[in-house]
Amino acid sequence: MEPILGKTYEVVLFQEQVIATAIAAFTPGEADELRRVMSHARNHTEMEQIGRKFMYKAEQNGVTPEVASIIFSYIQSYASYGFCEAHAAAFATTAYKTAYLVKHYPAQFYASVLNQYPMGYYPVHVVCAEARRRGVSMLPVDINESEWSCTTPDDQSIRLGFRLMKRASAQMVVALVEERMKVGRFMGVADFLMRVPVADRLQVEHLIRVGAFDVLEGTDRRSLLWRVPGWLAMRETRDLPPTRADAC
């Protein structure tokens, strides 16, 4: 077994190291069947069947039942975590690069992860909590500061983007950003409704709920939500002044 397990210090780590061909004289087809059972099916019945074949052929190949049983127990326990060597190397490379980025560029790293959402196993709030744990400040969605994607105003903070908000269509955000760049910053909900007519009621309500107007408005979010239908009606008649909501 030394030529097979020498580089991993006698521990079976990779699928290529399954020693069925050397110990039990498995044919390539039988060895691939064992690999399939280990890496995909992980079915106890199939594992028992292939195990009996392994024991029988190992004994036929001159290996004592005790040694064959020990070897197969290693293979069986390995089946719950084994990778092929190329797969393991790719994972290791990704893990190394990730660790470097988290250490030296945490804000940029976590902003990039959020910009790929949905991905992986973790929801947004888990990613944000981990970023905070590493010293990164999470800045809320802001009608005058946020972009479609999450951005990094500096190396220690992330400004959440509109893409993470429900009902935030790319069309509405493009119109919002273009209007902001062309005319200037928004003064409040009323000003936003007049200048971005593509925004519908649900989109405006979600912007209010996530706090996108908190810095501008002098009232609570519930009060703003109550006033949205009236503002929309005024927008239809083009009678909505571009002023702060508390001045309307």
VEXTOR-917303 format. One line per field, with one value per residue: residue number from 1; residue in one letter; x, y, z of N, C-alpha, C in turn. Coordinates in steps of 0.02 Angstrom, whole numbers. Atoms other than C-alpha are relative to their C-alpha. Layout:
nr: [NUM:...] .
rest: [a:...] .
n_x: [X:...] .
n_y: [Y:...] .
n_z: [Z:...] .
ca_x: [X:...] .
ca_y: [Y:...] .
ca_z: [Z:...] .
c_x: [X:...] .
c_y: [Y:...] .
c_z: [Z:...] .
// end
This chain:
nr: [1:2:3:4:5:6:7:8:9:10:11:12:13:14:15:16:17:18:19:20:21:22:23:24:25:26:27:28:29:30:31:32:33:34:35:36:37:38:39:40:41:42:43:44:45:46:47:48:49:50:51:52:53:54:55:56:57:58:59:60:61:62:63:64:65:66:67:68:69:70:71:72:73:74:75:76:77:78:79:80:81:82:83:84:85:86:87:88:89:90:91:92:93:94:95:96:97:98:99:100:101:102:103:104:105:106:107:108:109:110:111:112:113:114:115:116:117:118:119:120:121:122:123:124:125:126:127:128:129:130:131:132:133:134:135:136:137:138:139:140:141:142:143:144:145:146:147:148:149:150:151:152:153:154:155:156:157:158:159:160:161:162:163:164:165:166:167:168:169:170:171:172:173:174:175:176:177:178:179:180:181:182:183:184:185:186:187:188:189:190:191:192:193:194:195:196:197:198:199:200:201:202:203:204:205:206:207:208:209:210:211:212:213:214:215:216:217:218:219:220:221:222:223:224:225:226:227:228:229:230:231:232:233:234:235:236:237:238:239:240:241:242:243:244:245:246:247:248] .
rest: [m:e:p:i:l:g:k:t:y:e:v:v:l:f:q:e:q:v:i:a:t:a:i:a:a:f:t:p:g:e:a:d:e:l:r:r:v:m:s:h:a:r:n:h:t:e:m:e:q:i:g:r:k:f:m:y:k:a:e:q:n:g:v:t:p:e:v:a:s:i:i:f:s:y:i:q:s:y:a:s:y:g:f:c:e:a:h:a:a:a:f:a:t:t:a:y:k:t:a:y:l:v:k:h:y:p:a:q:f:y:a:s:v:l:n:q:y:p:m:g:y:y:p:v:h:v:v:c:a:e:a:r:r:r:g:v:s:m:l:p:v:d:i:n:e:s:e:w:s:c:t:t:p:d:d:q:s:i:r:l:g:f:r:l:m:k:r:a:s:a:q:m:v:v:a:l:v:e:e:r:m:k:v:g:r:f:m:g:v:a:d:f:l:m:r:v:p:v:a:d:r:l:q:v:e:h:l:i:r:v:g:a:f:d:v:l:e:g:t:d:r:r:s:l:l:w:r:v:p:g:w:l:a:m:r:e:t:r:d:l:p:p:t:r:a:d:a:c] .
n_x: [41:-43:2:65:17:-60:0:49:-17:39:70:37:29:27:32:-49:-39:37:-50:34:-35:-62:13:51:-6:59:-8:17:72:19:-26:42:63:-13:-5:67:36:-27:6:67:57:-8:55:-27:8:-50:-66:-8:-10:-67:-45:-7:-41:-69:-28:-10:-54:-62:-24:-24:-63:-49:5:38:66:-7:-29:47:54:-24:-9:65:30:-27:34:70:4:-23:51:43:-31:-53:2:-55:-56:7:54:-27:-49:38:29:-54:-21:53:-1:-59:13:52:-29:-42:43:35:-48:-28:51:64:59:7:18:70:42:3:43:69:19:14:60:-6:-51:-23:47:13:40:-34:-14:-57:-60:-10:-23:-70:-39:-4:-45:-68:-13:27:63:51:40:65:20:14:24:-49:-68:-4:2:32:-40:-32:-62:-43:-22:-69:-22:30:73:37:66:44:27:71:12:19:67:56:35:-44:-16:-58:24:14:-62:-36:33:-15:-70:-9:31:-42:-61:16:33:-25:24:71:15:47:41:39:-46:-17:57:8:-57:-10:68:2:7:70:16:-35:-71:-7:12:-58:-54:14:-7:-71:-33:-37:14:-6:-43:31:66:2:55:-13:14:72:34:-15:39:69:7:-18:56:15:-54:8:56:-24:-46:39:22:-60:9:-42:-58:-64:-24:0:68:29:19:56] .
n_y: [-61:-59:-43:-33:-42:-31:-73:-24:28:61:-16:-4:-66:-13:56:37:42:60:52:62:36:29:48:49:15:-22:-23:-72:-9:11:-56:-58:13:-19:-73:-27:12:-44:-72:-22:35:6:43:51:65:6:3:68:45:-8:21:73:14:-20:49:64:-5:-13:65:37:-31:15:-44:33:-31:-55:-59:-23:-33:-65:-43:-21:-46:-65:-23:-14:-63:-53:-14:-55:-65:3:-36:16:-43:-63:-37:-22:-53:-60:-26:-28:-63:-48:-16:-41:-67:-30:-19:-60:-57:-16:-31:-63:-41:28:-36:16:71:13:-34:43:57:-25:-17:62:31:58:51:35:24:-50:-58:-65:-22:38:-30:-66:12:21:-60:-41:34:-14:-71:-38:-33:10:-60:21:-26:-72:-23:-44:27:68:17:65:48:-23:-36:-9:-70:3:69:29:-5:22:-30:49:-21:10:68:42:-20:30:-41:-51:19:-34:-58:-54:-24:-37:-65:-36:-22:-50:-62:-26:-27:-54:-57:-9:44:-3:-35:38:47:-38:-19:62:22:-45:3:69:24:72:36:14:-6:49:-17:-56:25:38:-49:-30:51:16:-59:-38:-72:-17:-58:-59:-15:-14:37:72:34:15:-61:-8:50:-22:-57:20:-4:-70:-26:29:-34:-66:8:9:-66:-41:-51:21:-46:32:-22:53:24:-34:-67:6] .
n_z: [0:-6:59:7:-57:-28:-1:-48:-66:-11:-10:62:7:66:33:38:-45:-21:14:17:53:-26:-55:17:72:36:68:3:-5:-70:-39:13:-36:-69:-2:7:-63:-51:13:20:-30:-72:-22:-44:31:53:-31:-26:56:27:-53:3:59:-17:-48:34:48:-37:-26:59:20:-50:-58:-54:-12:-49:33:50:-36:-22:58:26:-48:17:61:-15:-37:46:51:-20:10:50:64:44:-16:35:-34:-64:14:18:-61:-41:31:-14:-71:-13:27:-40:-64:12:13:-63:-46:24:33:-23:26:71:6:-19:49:60:-16:1:69:35:-29:-45:14:-60:-50:-52:19:-4:-68:-26:29:-32:-69:3:17:-61:-46:23:-5:57:-14:51:8:28:65:-3:65:31:-4:25:71:9:-37:-62:13:-58:-5:-24:-12:-60:0:59:9:31:64:12:24:-56:-22:36:50:29:68:28:38:-46:-30:52:5:-62:0:53:-22:-54:29:46:-32:-68:-53:-15:-62:-40:38:50:53:36:39:57:46:25:10:14:-64:-17:-71:-40:-2:-45:-68:-22:-14:-66:-53:-13:-28:50:-8:-70:-10:27:-27:-71:-30:-1:63:6:23:71:38:3:46:68:48:16:42:67:33:18:57:60:23:3:-51:-56:-2:-15:-66:-51:-15:-57:21:47] .
ca_x: [0:150:152:-32:-41:137:108:-41:46:-54:-222:-349:-391:-430:-541:-392:-315:-452:-346:-472:-369:-211:-289:-441:-385:-540:-560:-570:-758:-775:-664:-772:-927:-850:-808:-988:-1059:-942:-962:-1143:-1259:-1191:-1322:-1294:-1362:-1250:-1101:-1131:-1142:-981:-902:-938:-862:-708:-683:-702:-583:-456:-448:-431:-286:-196:-252:-310:-492:-437:-329:-458:-593:-487:-444:-625:-678:-559:-636:-811:-779:-689:-843:-932:-805:-692:-654:-556:-384:-417:-578:-489:-349:-476:-565:-400:-350:-519:-510:-334:-384:-542:-446:-325:-465:-562:-405:-343:-499:-649:-767:-734:-748:-915:-985:-941:-1026:-1184:-1181:-1187:-1343:-1431:-1286:-1221:-1304:-1309:-1444:-1400:-1416:-1290:-1163:-1191:-1169:-1005:-945:-986:-894:-740:-755:-850:-990:-1151:-1231:-1417:-1499:-1507:-1600:-1455:-1306:-1348:-1318:-1392:-1250:-1172:-1026:-880:-867:-706:-608:-711:-891:-1018:-1164:-1306:-1371:-1547:-1525:-1553:-1723:-1885:-1972:-1818:-1817:-1661:-1764:-1822:-1648:-1570:-1698:-1666:-1477:-1485:-1604:-1494:-1339:-1426:-1530:-1459:-1499:-1678:-1759:-1887:-2020:-2126:-1978:-1931:-2107:-2113:-1941:-1947:-2120:-2070:-2073:-2236:-2324:-2246:-2071:-2094:-2165:-2018:-1896:-1982:-1984:-1797:-1760:-1702:-1781:-1739:-1601:-1713:-1883:-1926:-2059:-2074:-2090:-2271:-2326:-2238:-2324:-2494:-2458:-2400:-2575:-2606:-2437:-2467:-2635:-2552:-2419:-2553:-2611:-2433:-2478:-2339:-2213:-2028:-2011:-1985:-2134:-2155:-2174:-2311] .
ca_y: [0:117:175:220:296:357:540:553:466:304:393:370:548:542:434:389:307:178:21:-104:-144:-176:-271:-356:-366:-272:-245:-62:-83:-151:-13:118:36:56:238:269:192:298:465:465:333:308:174:54:-94:-62:-32:-200:-287:-211:-245:-431:-433:-341:-461:-613:-553:-488:-661:-738:-618:-681:-551:-617:-585:-477:-362:-355:-308:-167:-100:-100:-13:128:137:134:276:376:367:502:637:583:686:652:730:863:914:925:1031:1151:1167:1198:1333:1419:1408:1482:1629:1658:1661:1790:1903:1892:1940:2083:2144:2097:2235:2202:2014:2016:2147:2031:1885:1989:2043:1860:1825:1705:1584:1454:1402:1565:1700:1885:1915:1778:1852:2025:1957:1875:2038:2133:2003:2043:2230:2284:2411:2374:2533:2521:2549:2737:2823:2944:2831:2654:2581:2423:2320:2330:2451:2489:2674:2630:2477:2451:2474:2406:2505:2384:2390:2397:2222:2148:2232:2146:2214:2317:2298:2341:2458:2560:2570:2623:2763:2812:2820:2914:3042:3063:3090:3208:3318:3289:3206:3165:3269:3142:3018:3150:3212:3033:2992:3145:3117:2926:2890:2712:2665:2579:2574:2413:2469:2633:2544:2425:2571:2649:2486:2455:2632:2707:2875:2873:3003:3123:3109:3177:3047:2860:2733:2687:2867:2873:2713:2787:2936:2837:2817:3004:3045:2925:3006:3176:3110:3059:3239:3305:3400:3328:3461:3411:3445:3344:3238:3333:3495:3426] .
ca_z: [0:20:-163:-149:26:52:7:124:271:255:264:124:69:-116:-223:-329:-176:-151:-145:-210:-364:-264:-117:-190:-372:-426:-611:-667:-685:-507:-439:-524:-450:-278:-316:-370:-211:-106:-194:-250:-184:-8:10:154:57:-92:23:108:-60:-126:44:31:-143:-79:67:-44:-179:-52:28:-144:-170:-14:114:283:330:478:372:233:359:431:259:203:364:316:143:215:338:204:92:193:153:9:-146:-301:-290:-422:-334:-167:-243:-318:-151:-61:-185:-166:23:24:-87:14:178:105:43:208:303:193:100:209:149:-34:-9:81:-38:-182:-95:-69:-251:-304:-200:-206:-194:-74:87:185:178:173:360:398:277:353:530:481:401:560:662:559:590:435:456:362:297:255:87:55:-86:-116:-81:-138:-310:-386:-313:-140:-137:-21:24:116:170:327:269:146:78:41:-136:-204:-277:-104:-86:-133:-287:-337:-525:-622:-732:-583:-507:-672:-686:-504:-522:-688:-615:-463:-569:-691:-575:-401:-237:-189:-51:8:-44:-132:-231:-278:-338:-450:-526:-548:-620:-666:-480:-434:-267:-204:-250:-158:-6:0:-12:138:236:214:274:109:158:344:328:233:315:485:524:552:412:452:430:262:206:249:136:-17:-97:-85:-159:-303:-339:-340:-458:-581:-589:-588:-430:-322:-267:-260:-74:84:138:301:202:88] .
c_x: [42:0:-65:-11:60:-5:-52:9:-48:-74:-33:-35:-37:-30:50:40:-38:39:-31:38:62:-14:-47:0:-65:18:-14:-75:-24:24:-43:-69:7:3:-69:-39:25:-19:-70:-56:3:-58:29:-5:53:71:13:14:70:51:11:44:74:33:17:61:67:28:27:69:55:0:-42:-66:5:26:-49:-58:21:6:-68:-34:27:-34:-72:-7:21:-56:-42:32:49:-14:51:55:-5:-52:26:50:-36:-32:53:23:-52:0:59:-12:-53:26:42:-44:-37:46:19:-51:-70:-61:-12:-22:-74:-48:-7:-46:-74:-24:-12:-63:-55:54:17:-56:-25:-42:38:17:58:66:14:26:74:45:8:49:73:14:-26:-68:-48:-44:-64:-11:-20:-16:52:71:7:0:-38:36:25:67:40:25:72:16:-32:-76:-28:-66:-43:-32:-74:-15:-24:-71:-53:-31:44:20:60:-21:-13:64:41:-29:17:70:12:-29:42:64:-14:-25:28:-34:-75:-10:-47:-41:-39:43:18:-57:-10:54:12:-69:-4:-9:-73:-9:40:74:12:-9:59:60:-10:14:73:38:37:-11:11:41:-35:-64:2:-56:15:-24:-75:-39:12:-40:-73:-10:15:-60:-17:53:-5:-57:20:48:-38:-24:57:-4:43:62:64:29:0:-71:-31:-20:-60:-66] .
c_y: [64:43:39:51:38:75:30:-34:-56:12:6:68:10:-62:-42:-49:-61:-61:-66:-39:-35:-56:-55:-18:16:18:76:14:-8:58:62:-8:19:76:32:-6:49:73:23:-33:1:-39:-57:-69:-11:-5:-69:-49:6:-20:-75:-21:16:-51:-65:4:16:-66:-43:25:-8:44:-35:36:59:63:28:39:69:49:25:48:71:29:22:66:59:22:60:68:3:41:-32:52:69:45:29:58:65:32:34:67:55:21:45:72:36:25:64:62:21:37:70:47:-22:36:-17:-73:-11:38:-41:-60:22:15:-62:-34:-6:-49:-34:-17:56:58:65:18:-37:28:67:-8:-20:60:45:-30:13:75:43:30:-10:62:-17:28:73:25:43:-30:-70:-4:-66:-54:30:31:7:72:7:-73:-33:4:-23:38:-50:28:-15:-71:-47:13:-34:52:54:-23:40:63:60:29:39:70:43:28:53:67:34:32:63:62:14:-46:10:34:-38:-45:36:19:-61:-21:44:-11:-70:-31:-75:-41:-10:1:-49:16:58:-22:-40:45:32:-51:-17:61:43:76:23:63:64:20:9:-37:-74:-32:-14:61:12:-49:21:54:-19:3:71:30:-26:32:69:-4:-8:66:49:58:-13:45:-37:24:-59:-18:40:73:-1:7] .
c_z: [0:-63:-8:55:28:5:47:68:20:15:-69:-3:-65:-30:-39:43:25:-26:-20:-53:26:51:-22:-74:-37:-72:-1:6:72:44:-10:33:73:7:-4:65:53:-13:-15:40:76:31:40:-31:-54:30:29:-56:-28:52:0:-59:14:46:-36:-46:34:27:-57:-23:53:62:53:11:48:-33:-51:32:23:-58:-26:49:-11:-61:15:38:-43:-47:18:-13:-58:-63:-46:12:-34:33:65:-10:-18:61:43:-28:14:73:18:-23:41:67:-7:-9:64:48:-23:-33:21:-29:-73:-10:15:-46:-63:11:-3:-71:-43:25:-52:-22:65:48:46:-25:14:72:32:-27:33:72:1:-18:61:50:-17:-5:-56:20:-58:-3:-37:-71:8:-70:-36:-1:-32:-76:-7:40:66:-18:65:1:25:16:60:0:-67:-2:-38:-62:-7:-22:55:24:-42:-47:-31:-70:-25:-38:46:29:-51:-7:61:-2:-54:20:54:-26:-42:36:70:49:11:68:45:-44:-54:-60:-43:-45:-62:-52:-29:-10:-14:64:16:76:43:6:49:72:26:14:68:55:15:26:-49:7:72:12:-21:36:75:36:-5:-65:-8:-24:-74:-42:-7:-54:-73:-48:-20:-45:-71:-38:-22:-59:-65:-29:-6:50:61:2:19:65:47:18:56:-17:-47:36] .
// end
